[in-house]
C-alpha cells in the first residue's frame, strides 16, 4: 500500500503498525489520546494535537522519517516529549503556528538528528548544533 490516512472515532485509540507495508502514513490527532506502534512505514506525518500521542517503535523496525505538524496549544507551539523517537534522524516541522513562537528546545530530545526542515525552503540548524 502506498499511502494511508485515517481518523480514530473511539474515545482512545491504539494503532499497531507492526509489519505494515505503507510508505506514507498520515494521522490527524484531535480530541482523543492515541497510541501508535510504528513499524513498516517509511514516512510518518503526525498532525494536530500531537501532545495526545503515545508513540513506540516495534522491535526491529527502522526509524521512519517523521513530519511534525503540531497544533498550537496555549501560548507556544512545540513537539511533545516522545522518548521512543529519541534516535530520530530525519524530521520536518510543518504547519501553521498562528503567529505563535515555536519552542525549539522541544527538539533537543532528537539529538541523533543531523538536519531539520521547517517546511520552508531552507533547512534549520538543530538547536543542539548551535
N, C-alpha and C positions, 0 to 999 in steps of 0.2 A: 504494500500500500504506500503510495507516495506521500499523502498528507492526511491529517485528521484534525478536526476541530470539534470540541464537544463542550456541553454545559451540564452541570450537575443540578438535578431538581430535588435531591434529598436534603435533609437538614444538615447532614455532614456527609462528606463523600470520601471514598477511598478508590484510587485508581492504580492498579498494578500493571505497569508497562513491561514487566519482566518478559523477555523473549519477543517483544513486539518488533515488527519489521516495518516501522513507519519512519520515513526520513524526516518529515517536518511535523511537529506536534504543537498545536496552539491551544492553550487553555485560558479562559477568562474566569477569574475567581471573583465572585461577588456574593456578599452576604452570608456565605456558609463556609465553615472550615473544610479544607480539602487536603487529604494525604495522598501524595503521589510517589510511587516507587518507579524510578526511571530505569530503563534498560531497553536496548534495542532501538533507540531513537538517536538521530544524529544532530538535529536542530530542535530546540525546545523554546517556545515563546511563552513566558509567564506574564500575564497581563491582569491588571485590576488590583484588587485588594490582596496583594501577594503576602501581606502580613498574616493572612489566614491560612497560609500554606505550611504543611509539614512535608519536607522532601527527603527521600532516601534514595540510595543508588543500589540496584540489585547486585548481588555478588557476581563478580567477573564482568560486569557491564563497563563499557567505556564511557568516560565523562563526555556528555554531549556539549555542543556549543549552545549557550543559553542567552536569549534576549529577555531582559527585564523591562517591563513597562508598568512601573508601579503607579497606582492611583495616589494622588496627593492626600495625605492624612494630616490633620492639624495644621501646623504652620510650616512643615518641611516635607520634602519628598525624599525617600530613602529606600534601600533594599534591606529587607529584614534579615536577621541572622539565620543562616541556613547551613549548619555545620556539615551536613552531608556533601555540600558543594564546595568545601574549602579548597579542593585541588582543581577547581575550575580554571581552565587556561584561556578559554575564548568566550567573551561576553560582549553584549551590546546593551547599552542603556538607551531606552527609547520612550517616547510618549510625551504627552502634554503635562507640564507641571503647573500650569495655570499661574505663571509668574512667581511661583514659589521657589525658594532655594533648594538645591539638591545636596544632600549630606554625603559628600564623597568619602567620609570616614567609614560609612557603611560598606564600602568596597574593600576595606583592609582585610576582611575575612577571606578574601580570594588572593592570597599572597603568591600563588603559583601563576597567576595571570600575567602574561607578558605585554599584552596590548588590550586596550579598551576602546570601543567605538561608541559614539554618543547618538548615533542615528543621523548625525550631521555628516558633512563630507570629510572631515579630518579626524584622525584618532586623538584620543585624550591620553595623556600620560597617567598611568595608575598612581594613586596617592602615595604608595609605598616606594615609587621610583623618583619622588621629588627630591 
